[in-house]
Amino acid sequence: EELSGRLHELEILERERSEEELELSRMNKGFNSTGSYYLDDMLLYYLNSAADSRIDLNISVMTSMAPLWENKMIRLLHLERLIGNLMRNAFRAIERDDTRGRKMELLMGQTDTGVYSIDLYDSGEPFRPDILQNLGKRGVTTGGTGFGYAEIFDILDKAGASYELTAFAEENPPYSKRITISFDGERRQKVDSCGQLPAK
């Protein structure tokens, strides 16, 4: 029993030490914790990848996102896949077209209305009209496999989350678009395409 107690104390100390080291690393990178070691680690990976690709990536975590998975609004694994797909798409968009520069911004946290949201801005290639009309359909691709966006919409549907895409006009640099994910339980989909969609 005494040995078991000591082992338990060692586990706690090791966990606290790991958390302190990760927190130090996060502070050096300039963003607060998401509430998940694995999600934080993934964001650090994208920061490093952005630096290697000469992309100016800024990440701001306003509040912990932990209530999302703690209250079963979305599984943590699904949240990681969601953010990962969004980030990879933005990276690829910049590689295809960096005439506005090479810039990304990821914002996440709880809004003033109490809704948890994710905003991703990028300066890369805008979505083509045919992509905008078929967004989320399996096989529709901007240059990848065609499954990334389909998975994004599958995850959003399971979580009851809403998706909004805002395309910015060319005279409004540095970003070409913003994607907003809101965990509001409403399953809304909205595209503000700055006139890119052809009239029906």
C-alpha positions in Angstrom: 0.0 0.0 0.0 2.9 2.4 0.8 4.6 1.5 -2.4 1.4 2.1 -4.3 1.1 5.5 -2.7 4.6 6.5 -3.6 4.1 5.4 -7.2 1.0 7.5 -7.4 2.9 10.5 -6.1 5.6 9.9 -8.7 3.0 9.8 -11.4 1.5 13.1 -10.3 5.0 14.7 -10.1 5.9 13.5 -13.6 2.6 14.7 -15.0 3.0 18.1 -13.4 6.6 18.4 -14.7 5.5 17.5 -18.2 2.7 20.0 -18.0 5.1 22.7 -16.8 7.6 21.9 -19.6 4.8 22.1 -22.2 3.5 25.3 -20.8 7.0 26.8 -21.1 7.2 25.7 -24.7 3.7 27.2 -25.4 4.7 30.5 -23.8 7.8 30.6 -26.0 5.6 30.0 -29.0 3.1 32.6 -28.0 -0.2 30.9 -27.5 -2.2 29.7 -24.5 -3.1 26.1 -23.9 -6.1 24.7 -25.7 -6.7 22.4 -22.7 -5.3 19.4 -24.4 -1.6 18.3 -24.5 -2.2 16.6 -27.9 -3.9 19.5 -29.5 -1.3 21.9 -28.2 1.4 19.6 -29.6 -0.3 19.6 -33.0 -0.5 23.4 -33.1 3.3 23.5 -32.2 3.9 21.1 -35.1 2.0 23.5 -37.5 3.9 26.5 -36.2 7.2 24.7 -37.0 5.9 23.6 -40.4 4.9 27.1 -41.2 8.3 28.4 -40.3 9.9 25.8 -42.5 7.6 26.8 -45.3 8.2 30.5 -44.8 4.6 31.1 -43.8 3.8 33.7 -41.1 1.4 31.8 -38.9 -0.1 33.4 -35.8 -2.1 31.3 -33.3 -4.3 32.8 -30.6 -6.1 30.7 -28.0 -8.4 33.0 -26.1 -9.9 30.4 -23.8 -9.4 26.7 -23.1 -11.4 24.5 -25.6 -11.7 21.6 -23.1 -15.4 22.2 -22.4 -16.1 21.0 -26.0 -14.9 17.5 -25.3 -15.6 17.4 -21.6 -19.3 18.2 -22.4 -19.3 15.8 -25.3 -20.0 18.5 -27.9 -17.2 17.0 -30.0 -14.7 14.2 -29.5 -11.2 15.5 -29.0 -10.0 13.2 -31.8 -12.5 14.7 -34.2 -11.5 18.3 -33.1 -7.9 17.4 -33.9 -8.8 16.0 -37.3 -11.0 19.1 -38.0 -8.3 21.6 -37.2 -5.6 19.4 -39.0 -7.7 19.3 -42.2 -8.3 23.1 -42.1 -4.6 23.8 -41.5 -3.4 21.5 -44.3 -5.9 23.0 -46.8 -4.7 26.5 -45.9 -1.0 25.5 -46.3 -1.7 24.0 -49.7 -3.7 27.1 -50.8 -0.7 29.3 -50.0 1.7 27.0 -51.8 -0.5 27.3 -54.9 -0.9 31.1 -54.8 1.1 33.4 -52.6 0.5 36.7 -54.5 -1.1 38.2 -51.3 1.8 37.0 -49.2 2.3 33.9 -47.1 0.2 34.5 -44.0 -2.2 32.6 -41.8 -4.0 33.3 -38.5 -5.8 30.8 -36.3 -8.1 32.1 -33.5 -10.0 29.9 -31.1 -11.9 30.2 -27.9 -15.2 31.1 -26.4 -17.0 34.2 -27.8 -18.9 36.8 -25.9 -22.1 34.9 -26.6 -20.7 31.7 -24.9 -20.2 29.8 -28.2 -16.9 28.1 -28.8 -15.5 28.9 -32.2 -12.5 28.5 -34.5 -11.5 31.2 -37.1 -8.8 30.4 -39.7 -7.6 33.1 -42.1 -5.2 32.5 -45.0 -3.7 34.5 -47.8 -3.7 31.6 -50.3 -5.6 30.7 -53.4 -9.3 31.6 -53.2 -11.9 28.8 -53.7 -13.0 28.4 -57.3 -16.8 28.9 -58.0 -17.2 25.1 -58.8 -15.6 24.3 -55.4 -17.8 26.7 -53.6 -20.9 25.2 -55.1 -20.0 21.7 -54.1 -18.1 22.3 -50.9 -18.0 19.2 -48.7 -18.9 16.7 -51.4 -16.6 13.7 -51.4 -14.1 13.9 -54.3 -14.4 17.6 -54.8 -10.9 18.9 -54.3 -8.8 22.1 -54.4 -5.7 20.0 -55.1 -5.6 17.3 -52.4 -7.3 13.9 -52.2 -10.9 15.3 -52.1 -11.5 13.6 -48.7 -10.3 16.4 -46.4 -13.3 18.7 -46.8 -15.7 15.8 -46.9 -14.3 14.7 -43.5 -14.6 18.3 -42.2 -18.3 18.4 -43.0 -18.9 14.9 -41.6 -17.3 16.0 -38.3 -19.3 19.2 -38.2 -22.5 17.3 -38.8 -21.8 14.9 -36.0 -21.0 17.9 -33.7 -24.0 20.0 -34.8 -21.5 22.7 -35.6 -21.9 25.5 -38.2 -19.5 26.5 -41.0 -19.1 29.9 -42.6 -16.7 30.8 -45.4 -16.0 34.5 -46.1 -14.0 35.3 -49.2 -12.3 38.7 -49.2 -12.0 40.9 -52.2 -8.6 41.4 -53.8 -8.4 45.0 -52.6 -8.6 43.8 -49.0 -5.2 42.1 -48.3 -3.5 40.3 -46.6 -6.1 37.5 -46.4 -8.1 35.9 -49.2 -10.6 34.1 -46.9 -11.8 33.3 -43.4 -13.3 30.0 -42.3 -15.4 30.1 -39.1 -16.5 27.0 -37.2 -19.1 27.6 -34.5 -20.1 24.9 -32.0 -23.6 26.4 -31.7 -25.7 23.2 -32.3 -27.3 24.8 -35.4 -25.5 23.0 -38.3 -25.6 26.2 -40.4 -23.6 26.5 -43.7 -22.9 29.9 -45.1 -20.7 31.0 -48.0 -20.0 34.7 -48.5 -18.1 34.5 -51.8 -17.7 38.2 -52.8 -19.6 37.6 -56.0 -17.5 34.5 -57.0 -20.6 32.2 -57.3 -22.3 32.4 -60.7 -25.9 33.5 -60.8 -28.4 30.7 -61.0 
